[in-house]
Amino acid sequence: MATIVWETVSQHWCDLVNQEAELLEARVYPADILPGVGVSYQVSARKCSLGISCNLAGYACRWSYINPGYDPFAEK
């Protein structure tokens, strides 16, 4: 059976909420190592550690599901 683990990919100071936010990935690791496969995991989802709180407070960014055009984690 595969294992799903939420791992922190990056951290970013969010100017909207004035605190540190983490970008998390749900990584799926197979139970058995597959021969010939170069990647040891697959990413099934991404989320921000503050996404739900920001959504409820009305802060608009991609991770609060209000403004898909603004991503504070994107390279500038």
N, C-alpha and C positions, 0 to 999 in steps of 0.2 A: 504494500500500500504506500502511496506517495505521502510525503510530508510537506505541509505548508507552513512557512515561517515568514512573519513580517519582519523585514530588515530595514534599517535606516540607510538610505542611499546618500542623502546630503542634508546639511543643515543650512538655514538661511535666516537672517534677521528680517522679520516681517515688519515693514513700516506701517501696515494697516492696524496691527494690534500691539505694536511695540514690544514684541518678545520673540524669542527664538522658536522657529518652526522646523519640523523635520519632515522630509519627504520619505515616505515609506513604500516599500514594494512587497507584495505577497509573492514569494518565490516558492515554486513547486519543485521539490527534489524527488526524483524517482526512487523507488525502493531498491531497484537493482541498477547497476551501472550498465548503460547500453553501449556496446562496442560500436565504434565509428561515429559516435555523436560527440561533437566538439564542445557543446555547452552542457554544463552539469545541472542546470535548472532552467525553468521557464517562468517568466513574469506573468502572473494572472491578473494583477490589479495594482494600482498605485493610489495613494492617498496622502493627505497632509495631516499631521498630528493635530492641527487646529481647525481643520475643515468644517466640522460640524458646528463648533462654537462660533466660527466666523459666519457661517450660514445663518445661524439663529440671531446673530448680532447685526446682520446686514452688510458685512464686509464683502465686497465683490471681487472675486478672483476665480480662476479655473477650479481650484481645489475646494472652494465653498459652493461650487455648482451654480453660481450666479452669473459670472462673466467668463465664458470660455476663451475670450480673447486676451485676457491678462494672466500671465503665469509668472509669479515672483521667483520661481526656481529656474526659469529659463536663463540661459547664458546671455549676458548683456554685451 
